[in-house]
């Protein structure tokens, strides 16, 4: 992997990528928890907060062009 590109990327890109990776792995761990328990609900709230961060940072990422179809995912996530 090329970590140099990650380190040299703008801060918002780094935050976006780290939140997305966290949400991916944290979401997988939620599936292993007993459904409906306090730990499961707390983990779900942490995951939802991470996904909110991913969606919000995606709106301010440096973009090479105008709005693209991928931005629909931001709207869906926020809804």
C-alpha atoms as an extended CHARMM CRD file, in Angstrom:
* protein
*
        79  EXT
         1         1  UNK       CA              0.0000000000        0.0000000000        0.0000000000  PROA      1               0.0000000000
         2         2  UNK       CA              1.1210000000        3.5530000000       -0.6570000000  PROA      2               0.0000000000
         3         3  UNK       CA              0.8040000000        5.3950000000        2.6400000000  PROA      3               0.0000000000
         4         4  UNK       CA              2.7480000000        8.3660000000        1.3040000000  PROA      4               0.0000000000
         5         5  UNK       CA             -0.2150000000        9.3480000000       -0.8780000000  PROA      5               0.0000000000
         6         6  UNK       CA             -2.4890000000        9.1240000000        2.1640000000  PROA      6               0.0000000000
         7         7  UNK       CA             -0.1780000000       11.2400000000        4.3100000000  PROA      7               0.0000000000
         8         8  UNK       CA              0.1480000000       13.8740000000        1.5820000000  PROA      8               0.0000000000
         9         9  UNK       CA             -3.6200000000       14.0060000000        0.9370000000  PROA      9               0.0000000000
        10        10  UNK       CA             -5.6600000000       16.9340000000        2.2930000000  PROA      10              0.0000000000
        11        11  UNK       CA             -6.8410000000       16.5270000000        5.8880000000  PROA      11              0.0000000000
        12        12  UNK       CA            -10.4940000000       16.1790000000        4.8670000000  PROA      12              0.0000000000
        13        13  UNK       CA             -9.5670000000       13.2290000000        2.6150000000  PROA      13              0.0000000000
        14        14  UNK       CA             -7.6810000000       11.5750000000        5.4680000000  PROA      14              0.0000000000
        15        15  UNK       CA            -10.5860000000       12.0610000000        7.8890000000  PROA      15              0.0000000000
        16        16  UNK       CA            -13.0680000000       10.7800000000        5.2940000000  PROA      16              0.0000000000
        17        17  UNK       CA            -11.0020000000        7.6470000000        4.6020000000  PROA      17              0.0000000000
        18        18  UNK       CA            -10.3840000000        6.8840000000        8.2720000000  PROA      18              0.0000000000
        19        19  UNK       CA            -14.0530000000        7.3220000000        9.1770000000  PROA      19              0.0000000000
        20        20  UNK       CA            -15.0870000000        5.0840000000        6.2730000000  PROA      20              0.0000000000
        21        21  UNK       CA            -12.6510000000        2.3420000000        7.3120000000  PROA      21              0.0000000000
        22        22  UNK       CA            -13.7540000000        2.6430000000       10.9240000000  PROA      22              0.0000000000
        23        23  UNK       CA            -17.4330000000        2.4030000000        9.9390000000  PROA      23              0.0000000000
        24        24  UNK       CA            -16.7220000000       -0.6320000000        7.7700000000  PROA      24              0.0000000000
        25        25  UNK       CA            -14.9800000000       -2.6060000000       10.4890000000  PROA      25              0.0000000000
        26        26  UNK       CA            -17.1440000000       -1.3280000000       13.3470000000  PROA      26              0.0000000000
        27        27  UNK       CA            -20.2760000000       -2.2530000000       11.3940000000  PROA      27              0.0000000000
        28        28  UNK       CA            -18.9520000000       -5.7770000000       10.9690000000  PROA      28              0.0000000000
        29        29  UNK       CA            -18.3600000000       -6.0520000000       14.7040000000  PROA      29              0.0000000000
        30        30  UNK       CA            -21.9440000000       -4.9580000000       15.3670000000  PROA      30              0.0000000000
        31        31  UNK       CA            -23.1550000000       -8.0220000000       13.4870000000  PROA      31              0.0000000000
        32        32  UNK       CA            -21.3720000000      -10.1890000000       16.0620000000  PROA      32              0.0000000000
        33        33  UNK       CA            -23.1040000000       -8.5830000000       19.0420000000  PROA      33              0.0000000000
        34        34  UNK       CA            -26.3460000000       -9.8370000000       20.5450000000  PROA      34              0.0000000000
        35        35  UNK       CA            -29.1660000000       -7.9240000000       18.8880000000  PROA      35              0.0000000000
        36        36  UNK       CA            -31.1210000000       -5.5630000000       21.1000000000  PROA      36              0.0000000000
        37        37  UNK       CA            -28.6690000000       -5.4450000000       23.9830000000  PROA      37              0.0000000000
        38        38  UNK       CA            -27.2870000000       -2.2100000000       25.3630000000  PROA      38              0.0000000000
        39        39  UNK       CA            -23.8880000000       -2.8250000000       23.7990000000  PROA      39              0.0000000000
        40        40  UNK       CA            -25.4420000000       -3.4750000000       20.4110000000  PROA      40              0.0000000000
        41        41  UNK       CA            -27.4680000000       -0.2650000000       20.5360000000  PROA      41              0.0000000000
        42        42  UNK       CA            -24.4600000000        1.8000000000       21.6290000000  PROA      42              0.0000000000
        43        43  UNK       CA            -22.3160000000        0.2700000000       18.8840000000  PROA      43              0.0000000000
        44        44  UNK       CA            -25.0450000000        1.0970000000       16.3570000000  PROA      44              0.0000000000
        45        45  UNK       CA            -25.0790000000        4.7160000000       17.4500000000  PROA      45              0.0000000000
        46        46  UNK       CA            -21.2970000000        4.9240000000       17.1340000000  PROA      46              0.0000000000
        47        47  UNK       CA            -21.5540000000        3.4110000000       13.6340000000  PROA      47              0.0000000000
        48        48  UNK       CA            -24.3070000000        5.8560000000       12.6310000000  PROA      48              0.0000000000
        49        49  UNK       CA            -22.2030000000        8.7740000000       13.8810000000  PROA      49              0.0000000000
        50        50  UNK       CA            -19.2200000000        7.5340000000       11.8650000000  PROA      50              0.0000000000
        51        51  UNK       CA            -21.4080000000        7.2390000000        8.7650000000  PROA      51              0.0000000000
        52        52  UNK       CA            -22.6830000000       10.7790000000        9.3380000000  PROA      52              0.0000000000
        53        53  UNK       CA            -19.0600000000       11.9270000000        9.4320000000  PROA      53              0.0000000000
        54        54  UNK       CA            -18.3290000000       10.0510000000        6.2050000000  PROA      54              0.0000000000
        55        55  UNK       CA            -21.3140000000       11.6770000000        4.4990000000  PROA      55              0.0000000000
        56        56  UNK       CA            -20.5050000000       15.1720000000        5.7450000000  PROA      56              0.0000000000
        57        57  UNK       CA            -16.8410000000       14.9760000000        4.7790000000  PROA      57              0.0000000000
        58        58  UNK       CA            -17.7840000000       13.6680000000        1.3380000000  PROA      58              0.0000000000
        59        59  UNK       CA            -19.5610000000       16.9620000000        0.6660000000  PROA      59              0.0000000000
        60        60  UNK       CA            -16.3620000000       18.9770000000        1.1490000000  PROA      60              0.0000000000
        61        61  UNK       CA            -13.8600000000       16.6760000000       -0.5420000000  PROA      61              0.0000000000
        62        62  UNK       CA            -11.7720000000       18.3450000000       -3.2160000000  PROA      62              0.0000000000
        63        63  UNK       CA            -13.6660000000       17.5950000000       -6.4020000000  PROA      63              0.0000000000
        64        64  UNK       CA            -12.2090000000       17.5840000000       -9.9080000000  PROA      64              0.0000000000
        65        65  UNK       CA            -15.5830000000       18.5120000000      -11.4130000000  PROA      65              0.0000000000
        66        66  UNK       CA            -19.1460000000       19.3390000000      -10.5340000000  PROA      66              0.0000000000
        67        67  UNK       CA            -21.6180000000       17.1460000000       -8.7100000000  PROA      67              0.0000000000
        68        68  UNK       CA            -21.4970000000       13.5550000000       -9.8940000000  PROA      68              0.0000000000
        69        69  UNK       CA            -23.8980000000       10.6250000000       -9.4780000000  PROA      69              0.0000000000
        70        70  UNK       CA            -21.8120000000        9.3410000000       -6.5590000000  PROA      70              0.0000000000
        71        71  UNK       CA            -23.1120000000       12.3160000000       -4.5470000000  PROA      71              0.0000000000
        72        72  UNK       CA            -26.4920000000       10.5890000000       -4.4520000000  PROA      72              0.0000000000
        73        73  UNK       CA            -24.9740000000        8.2570000000       -1.8370000000  PROA      73              0.0000000000
        74        74  UNK       CA            -24.3200000000       11.2660000000        0.3830000000  PROA      74              0.0000000000
        75        75  UNK       CA            -27.9620000000       12.2940000000        0.1880000000  PROA      75              0.0000000000
        76        76  UNK       CA            -29.1680000000        8.7350000000        0.8190000000  PROA      76              0.0000000000
        77        77  UNK       CA            -26.8670000000        8.3680000000        3.8190000000  PROA      77              0.0000000000
        78        78  UNK       CA            -28.0020000000       11.6420000000        5.3210000000  PROA      78              0.0000000000
        79        79  UNK       CA            -31.6730000000       10.7490000000        4.8650000000  PROA      79              0.0000000000
